[in-house]
Amino acid sequence: MAIWQSINLFAWHDDMVMLVVYSLVVGVLLLRFNPAGKKAILITLTVYAVSLLGMLASGALFVFGFTSASVWIRELFQFIEGLVLIRLSMMLVLRLILPALRLKVPTILEDIIVFIGYVGWVMVQLHGAGLELSSIVTTSTVITAMVAFSMQDTLGNLLAGLALQLDNSVDVGDWIKLDEITGRVVQIRWRHTAVQTRNWETVIVPNSQMMKGKFLVLGRHGEDPVQWRRWIWFNVGYQERPPRVIEVIETAIRSLDIPNVAKHPQPSCVLMGFEESYGRYALRYWLTDLHPDDPTDSIVRTHIFSAMQREGMRLAYPEQHIRMTKETDKRDEMKVSRQVTDLVNMLRSMKLFNRFSDEELRDIAQRLKYAPFAKGDIITRQGARANWLYFLIEGEAQAYIEMPGQTPKILSNLKSGSYFGEMGLLKGSPRIASVVALEDCRCYRMEKESFKEVMINHPGLAEELSAKINERETGLDSLQASESLGIVEVKVVPAEDSGWIKKIRSFLRV
């Protein structure tokens, strides 16, 4: 016990307990409210713990008679303790208190302030050792002047980095474009700014170059969320009226929830110019995450292409003089014939048309219009006007219904060979459900008038459609009942008693 008391008396100073408590409290606050600096905080606390153990070791050496060594070791670790306390105090002020007051201190300025604190502590220690500070200051002034002269470029970079942060020109996390370099700022240090490109390359740019040259800060607009306007260019021939092109593209893109594409401002399509054989269009949208720029552009282009195909629009290219031949015409006729044959085979595999002859199926096939949908496209939307009957040839889609205050409820997954949209056509009411493409889908659709003509020419379709519609209404009633009343059992109404045959006949008389 006497040995321990002797160690404590030699190693610890009077304020030791208070300083230890202060360090622990500051460390806990920093770890709690500044998680980004966790690594630096833990290193600082570790150094502080080592300094305490070092002073304790000096006390042990003193007890065992190593007086001179113990004094030197104690002074060394007390000096380190002072540096650590300065560091913790500066972290507390610069990383917690000032940010809480909405005063952001640049990283470089923080380093300078901490450095000044270290220099002050060194001067205090030297003065306590009996050294004359005036001579030290005079000597250091001369040395500083010599160093400054020989390190003009380095000091220029340091001051430039400080200026960049003080005037908020650029900050860590900003996306910038400097000459041919586009990337995200990951560090602003004393000498350089580190920019990480999309190829995971880190470009080191001297701060003086940043100050002297011109660079673009992408996507930042005051306190608003980061958004960057993107342009997607495409050409459409003059056979398509510009207002129609703009309407088709805007409707298609605005109706989708594409990742990283902002809802506000809304995507917009504009006619940018007139070329010799086509109009030049651009879709403008706002990117919310600047990293996946090209992948997002690709997704948007896919949806533009699908929307144009559904409407029978074609991308245009510079006009060329082409000499038509009978052989070319024959080849085109063969291509159309193959397409019709494929559609006939597809229709024959569907239960709805299994009683039809090849000639009847060919007539129906010629009435169909190609309508592709990209993954994520809304094929039909709940509440929209029903104008089309859809046939899913390839891919998978999902029908769902939206209920107020609830998550969307899935009605069914639609596989290749399915058809949908008949209920809205027959009833003349808005669509009762939405259908979304789960993957890229090849669809064909038939307009209302063509559908009516087919029904008139083939009365037997009424029974088949009535049975199918009754099946779907039963599933919808079951879903609504289970959601609202907890009822599970729902009786299936026979097709002939469902009333749908009468509705179909009424539809045909309109």
C-alpha positions in Angstrom: 0.0 0.0 0.0 2.8 2.4 0.8 4.5 1.6 -2.6 1.2 2.4 -4.4 0.8 5.7 -2.5 4.4 6.6 -3.4 3.7 5.9 -7.1 0.5 8.0 -7.0 2.2 10.9 -5.3 5.0 11.0 -7.9 2.9 10.2 -11.1 -0.4 12.0 -10.7 -0.8 15.7 -10.3 -3.6 17.4 -8.3 -6.0 17.9 -11.2 -5.6 14.4 -12.6 -9.0 13.0 -11.5 -10.8 16.1 -12.9 -9.0 15.9 -16.3 -9.7 12.1 -16.6 -13.4 12.7 -16.0 -13.4 15.6 -18.5 -11.7 13.5 -21.1 -14.1 10.7 -20.7 -17.2 13.0 -20.9 -15.9 14.8 -24.0 -15.0 11.4 -25.6 -18.5 10.0 -25.0 -20.1 13.2 -26.4 -18.0 13.1 -29.5 -18.6 9.5 -30.2 -22.4 10.0 -29.7 -22.8 13.2 -31.8 -19.9 12.9 -34.2 -19.9 9.3 -35.5 -18.1 10.3 -38.7 -15.0 11.1 -36.7 -15.1 7.9 -34.6 -11.8 6.6 -35.7 -9.9 9.8 -34.8 -11.7 10.1 -31.5 -10.8 6.5 -30.5 -7.2 7.0 -31.4 -7.0 10.2 -29.4 -8.5 8.5 -26.3 -6.1 5.6 -26.7 -3.1 8.0 -26.8 -4.5 9.6 -23.6 -4.8 6.2 -21.9 -1.2 5.4 -22.9 0.0 8.7 -21.4 -1.7 7.8 -18.1 -0.1 4.4 -18.1 3.3 6.1 -18.9 3.0 8.4 -16.0 2.1 5.5 -13.8 5.2 3.7 -15.1 7.3 6.7 -14.2 6.1 6.5 -10.6 7.1 2.8 -10.4 10.6 3.7 -11.7 10.8 6.4 -9.1 9.9 3.9 -6.3 12.6 1.5 -7.5 15.3 4.2 -7.5 15.5 5.3 -11.1 15.0 8.9 -10.2 16.4 10.6 -13.3 14.7 8.4 -15.8 11.4 8.6 -13.9 11.4 12.4 -14.0 12.0 12.5 -17.8 9.4 9.9 -18.5 6.8 11.7 -16.4 7.5 15.0 -18.1 7.2 13.3 -21.5 3.9 11.7 -20.8 2.5 14.9 -19.1 3.5 16.8 -22.3 1.6 14.2 -24.4 -1.4 14.4 -22.0 -1.5 18.2 -22.6 -1.5 17.6 -26.4 -4.4 15.1 -26.1 -6.4 17.4 -23.9 -5.9 20.3 -26.4 -7.0 18.0 -29.3 -10.2 16.8 -27.4 -11.1 20.4 -26.4 -10.7 21.6 -30.0 -12.8 18.6 -31.3 -15.5 19.5 -28.7 -15.6 23.2 -29.8 -15.1 22.8 -33.6 -17.1 19.6 -34.2 -20.0 19.9 -31.7 -20.5 23.3 -30.3 -19.9 25.5 -33.4 -21.9 23.1 -35.7 -24.8 23.2 -33.2 -24.7 27.0 -33.6 -24.7 26.5 -37.4 -21.1 27.6 -37.8 -19.2 25.2 -40.0 -15.4 25.2 -39.6 -13.4 24.0 -42.6 -11.1 21.0 -42.0 -8.0 23.0 -42.9 -8.9 25.8 -40.4 -9.5 23.2 -37.8 -6.0 21.8 -38.4 -4.5 25.2 -38.1 -6.3 26.0 -34.9 -5.2 22.7 -33.4 -1.6 23.3 -34.6 -1.6 26.8 -32.9 -2.8 25.1 -29.7 0.0 22.6 -29.9 2.6 25.4 -30.5 1.2 27.3 -27.5 1.5 24.3 -25.3 5.1 23.7 -26.4 6.0 27.4 -25.6 4.4 27.0 -22.2 6.5 23.9 -21.5 9.7 25.6 -22.7 9.0 28.6 -20.6 8.5 26.3 -17.6 11.8 24.7 -18.3 13.5 28.1 -17.9 14.1 29.0 -21.6 13.8 32.6 -22.7 10.9 32.9 -25.1 12.0 36.1 -26.8 15.1 34.5 -28.2 13.1 31.5 -29.4 10.5 33.8 -31.1 13.3 35.8 -32.8 15.0 32.6 -34.0 11.7 31.0 -35.1 10.8 34.2 -37.1 13.9 33.9 -39.2 13.5 30.2 -39.7 9.8 30.8 -40.6 10.8 33.4 -43.2 13.3 31.0 -44.8 10.9 28.1 -44.8 8.1 30.3 -46.3 10.4 31.5 -49.1 11.5 28.0 -50.0 7.9 26.6 -49.8 6.0 29.2 -51.8 4.0 26.6 -53.8 3.1 24.6 -50.8 1.9 27.7 -48.9 0.0 28.8 -51.9 -1.8 25.5 -52.0 -2.5 25.7 -48.2 -4.0 29.2 -48.5 -6.0 28.2 -51.6 -7.5 25.2 -49.7 -8.4 27.4 -46.8 -10.0 29.9 -49.1 -12.0 27.2 -50.9 -13.5 26.1 -47.6 -14.0 29.5 -46.0 -16.1 30.8 -49.0 -17.9 27.5 -49.4 -16.9 27.2 -53.0 -16.7 23.5 -52.7 -17.2 20.9 -50.0 -16.5 17.2 -49.4 -19.3 15.2 -51.2 -19.8 17.8 -54.0 -19.6 16.6 -57.6 -17.4 18.8 -59.7 -16.2 19.0 -63.3 -12.6 20.3 -63.8 -11.4 20.3 -67.4 -12.0 16.7 -68.5 -12.3 15.3 -64.9 -15.8 14.7 -63.4 -16.0 13.2 -60.0 -16.9 13.5 -56.3 -14.8 15.5 -53.9 -13.6 13.1 -51.2 -11.0 15.2 -49.4 -9.8 18.8 -49.1 -6.4 18.7 -47.5 -3.8 21.3 -46.9 -2.1 20.9 -50.2 -4.6 19.2 -52.5 -8.2 18.3 -53.2 -8.9 14.6 -53.9 -11.6 13.9 -56.6 -12.9 10.4 -57.1 -14.2 9.6 -60.6 -16.9 7.1 -61.5 -14.1 4.7 -62.6 -12.9 4.7 -58.9 -9.9 6.8 -59.9 -8.7 9.3 -57.3 -7.4 12.5 -59.0 -5.2 14.7 -56.8 -5.7 18.4 -57.8 -3.4 21.1 -56.2 -5.5 23.6 -54.4 -3.8 26.5 -56.2 -5.0 25.0 -59.5 -8.6 24.9 -58.1 -8.4 28.6 -57.2 -6.7 29.8 -60.5 -8.9 27.7 -62.8 -12.6 27.3 -63.4 -14.6 24.3 -62.2 -18.2 23.4 -62.2 -20.1 22.2 -59.0 -22.7 19.8 -60.3 -26.2 19.4 -58.8 -25.8 21.8 -55.9 -28.3 24.7 -55.6 -28.2 26.5 -52.3 -29.9 24.4 -49.5 -32.0 22.5 -52.1 -31.5 18.7 -52.5 -28.8 17.7 -55.0 -30.3 17.4 -58.5 -28.6 17.5 -61.9 -30.4 18.0 -65.1 -29.8 15.4 -67.8 -30.6 15.5 -71.5 -31.6 12.5 -73.7 -31.7 13.2 -77.4 -33.6 11.4 -80.1 -35.0 12.0 -83.6 -38.5 11.5 -85.0 -39.6 11.9 -88.6 -41.9 14.7 -89.7 -44.8 12.3 -90.3 -45.3 12.6 -86.5 -46.8 15.8 -85.2 -44.5 17.4 -82.5 -47.3 17.9 -79.9 -48.1 14.2 -80.2 -44.5 13.1 -79.8 -44.1 15.4 -76.7 -47.3 14.1 -75.2 -46.4 10.4 -75.7 -42.9 10.7 -74.2 -43.9 12.9 -71.2 -46.9 10.8 -70.3 -44.8 7.6 -70.4 -41.9 8.9 -68.3 -43.9 10.9 -65.8 -46.1 8.0 -65.0 -43.2 5.8 -63.8 -41.2 5.7 -60.6 -37.7 5.4 -62.1 -34.9 5.2 -59.4 -32.8 8.4 -59.2 -35.2 10.4 -61.4 -36.8 13.3 -59.6 -40.6 13.9 -59.6 -40.1 17.6 -59.2 -39.3 19.2 -61.5 -41.1 16.8 -63.8 -39.4 15.3 -66.8 -40.2 17.3 -69.9 -39.9 16.7 -73.7 -39.0 19.6 -76.0 -38.5 20.0 -79.8 -35.0 21.3 -80.1 -34.6 21.8 -83.8 -35.4 20.9 -87.4 -33.1 18.8 -89.5 -33.4 17.8 -93.2 -35.6 14.8 -92.6 -36.6 14.7 -89.0 -37.2 16.8 -85.9 -34.6 16.7 -83.1 -36.1 16.1 -79.6 -34.7 16.0 -76.1 -36.1 14.6 -72.9 -34.9 16.6 -69.9 -35.0 15.1 -66.4 -33.4 15.7 -63.0 -31.0 13.2 -61.6 -31.1 12.9 -57.8 -27.9 10.7 -57.4 -25.1 11.8 -59.6 -23.1 8.6 -59.5 -25.4 6.3 -61.6 -25.8 8.8 -64.4 -25.3 6.5 -67.5 -27.2 3.5 -66.1 -30.2 5.9 -65.3 -30.0 7.4 -68.8 -30.1 3.8 -70.2 -33.3 3.0 -68.3 -34.9 6.2 -69.4 -34.0 5.6 -73.0 -35.5 2.1 -72.8 -38.8 3.5 -71.6 -38.7 6.2 -74.4 -38.1 3.5 -77.0 -40.9 1.3 -75.7 -43.4 4.2 -75.6 -42.6 5.1 -79.2 -43.0 1.6 -80.4 -46.4 1.3 -78.7 -47.6 4.4 -80.6 -46.2 3.2 -83.9 -43.5 5.9 -83.9 -40.1 5.2 -85.3 -36.7 6.8 -84.5 -35.4 8.7 -87.5 -32.0 8.8 -89.1 -30.4 11.0 -91.7 -32.3 10.6 -95.0 -30.6 8.5 -97.7 -31.6 8.0 -101.3 -32.6 4.4 -101.6 -33.7 2.7 -104.9 -36.6 0.4 -104.3 -36.8 -2.9 -106.1 -39.5 -5.6 -106.4 -37.3 -7.9 -104.4 -37.3 -5.4 -101.5 -41.1 -5.2 -101.7 -41.3 -9.0 -101.7 -39.0 -9.3 -98.7 -41.2 -6.8 -96.8 -44.3 -8.8 -97.7 -42.7 -12.0 -96.4 -41.8 -10.3 -93.2 -45.3 -9.2 -92.6 -46.6 -12.6 -93.5 -44.3 -14.3 -90.9 -45.4 -11.8 -88.2 -49.1 -12.6 -88.9 -48.4 -16.3 -88.9 -46.6 -16.0 -85.5 -49.6 -14.1 -84.1 -52.0 -16.8 -85.5 -50.0 -19.5 -83.7 -50.1 -17.4 -80.5 -53.8 -16.9 -80.7 -54.5 -20.6 -81.4 -52.7 -21.5 -78.1 -55.2 -19.3 -76.1 -58.3 -20.9 -74.8 -60.3 -17.8 -75.8 -59.8 -18.5 -79.5 -59.5 -22.3 -79.6 -62.8 -22.6 -81.7 -61.6 -20.2 -84.4 -60.4 -21.2 -87.9 -57.1 -20.2 -89.3 -58.8 -17.6 -91.5 -60.6 -16.1 -88.5 -57.4 -16.0 -86.5 -55.6 -14.3 -89.3 -58.3 -11.6 -89.4 -57.9 -11.0 -85.7 -54.1 -11.0 -86.0 -54.2 -8.2 -88.6 -56.2 -6.1 -86.1 -53.6 -6.3 -83.4 -51.1 -3.5 -82.8 -47.6 -4.2 -81.4 -47.2 -2.7 -77.9 -43.9 -3.5 -76.1 -43.4 -2.5 -72.5 -40.1 -2.2 -70.6 -39.6 -3.5 -67.1 -41.4 -1.2 -64.7 -43.8 0.3 -67.3 -47.4 0.7 -66.2 -49.4 -1.2 -68.9 -52.8 -0.2 -67.6 -53.5 2.1 -64.7 -56.4 1.9 -62.2 -59.0 4.5 -62.9 -57.8 5.2 -66.5 -60.1 5.0 -69.5 -60.3 1.6 -71.1 -59.6 1.7 -74.8 -57.6 -1.5 -75.4 -57.7 -5.3 -74.9 -54.2 -6.6 -74.2 -52.5 -9.9 -75.2 -49.3 -10.8 -73.4 -47.0 -12.6 -75.8 -43.7 -12.7 -73.9 -42.7 -11.7 -70.4 -44.5 -11.4 -67.1 -46.8 -8.7 -65.6 -48.6 -8.2 -62.3 -52.1 -7.0 -61.7 -52.8 -5.1 -58.5 -55.4 -2.8 -57.0 -54.8 0.3 -54.9 -57.0 0.8 -51.8 -57.1 4.1 -49.9 -54.7 4.1 -47.0 -53.4 0.7 -47.7 -50.5 -0.9 -49.6 -51.3 -2.1 -53.1 -52.9 -5.6 -53.1 -51.7 -8.1 -55.7 -54.5 -9.7 -57.7 -52.5 -12.0 -60.0 -49.4 -12.6 -62.0 -49.9 -12.6 -65.7 -47.8 -15.0 -67.8 -47.2 -15.3 -71.5 -50.5 -16.2 -73.2 -52.7 -14.1 -70.9 -55.1 -11.4 -71.9 -56.5 -8.5 -69.8 -58.5 -5.3 -70.1 -61.7 -6.8 -71.3 -63.8 -5.8 -68.2 -63.2 -2.1 -68.7 -64.0 -2.3 -72.5 -67.2 -4.2 -71.9 -68.5 -2.1 -69.0 -67.3 1.2 -70.4 -66.0 2.1 -66.9 -62.5 3.1 -65.7 -60.0 0.3 -65.2 -60.5 -1.4 -61.8 -56.8 -2.5 -61.5 -53.3 -1.5 -62.6 -51.0 -3.8 -64.5 -47.2 -3.4 -64.3 -44.5 -5.1 -66.3 -42.3 -7.2 -64.1 -39.9 -7.7 -66.9 -39.6 -6.6 -70.5 -42.9 -7.6 -72.1 -44.0 -8.1 -75.7 -47.7 -7.3 -76.0 -50.3 -6.8 -78.7 -53.4 -4.8 -78.2 -56.7 -4.5 -79.9 -58.7 -1.3 -79.9 -62.3 -1.1 -78.8 -64.0 -0.9 -82.2 -62.0 -3.9 -83.6 -62.8 -5.9 -80.4 -66.5 -5.1 -81.0 -66.4 -6.3 -84.6 -64.7 -9.6 -83.5 -67.4 -10.1 -80.9 -70.2 -9.5 -83.5 -68.6 -11.9 -85.9 -68.1 -14.6 -83.3 -71.0 -14.6 -80.7 -69.4 -17.7 -79.0 -66.8 -15.4 -77.4 -69.5 -14.0 -75.1 -69.7 -17.2 -73.0 -65.9 -17.6 -72.8 -65.4 -13.9 -71.7 -68.3 -14.1 -69.3 -66.7 -17.1 -67.5 -63.3 -15.4 -67.4 -64.7 -12.1 -66.1 -66.7 -13.9 -63.5 -63.6 -15.6 -62.3 -61.7 -12.3 -62.0 -64.6 -10.5 -60.2 -64.8 -13.4 -57.7 -61.1 -12.9 -56.9 -61.6 -9.2 -56.5 -64.7 -9.6 -54.3 -62.8 -12.1 -52.2 -59.9 -9.7 -51.7 -62.2 -6.8 -50.8 -64.2 -8.9 -48.4 -61.1 -10.3 -46.6 -59.5 -6.9 -46.3 -62.6 -5.1 -44.9 -64.7 -7.8 -43.1 -62.3 -10.7 -42.6 -64.6 -12.9 -44.7 -62.9 -15.8 -46.5 -65.6 -17.8 -48.1 -67.1 -16.3 -51.3 -69.4 -18.3 -53.6 -68.6 -18.5 -57.2 -71.5 -17.5 -59.4 -72.0 -19.6 -62.6 -71.1 -17.7 -65.8 -74.7 -18.0 -67.1 -76.1 -16.4 -64.0 -73.5 -13.7 -63.5 -75.2 -11.1 -65.8 -72.1 -10.6 -67.9 -73.6 -12.2 -71.0 -76.3 -9.6 -70.9 -73.7 -6.9 -70.5 -71.7 -8.2 -73.4 -74.8 -8.3 -75.6 -75.5 -4.7 -74.5 -72.0 -3.7 -75.4 -72.4 -5.1 -78.9 -75.6 -3.1 -79.4 -73.9 0.2 -78.6 
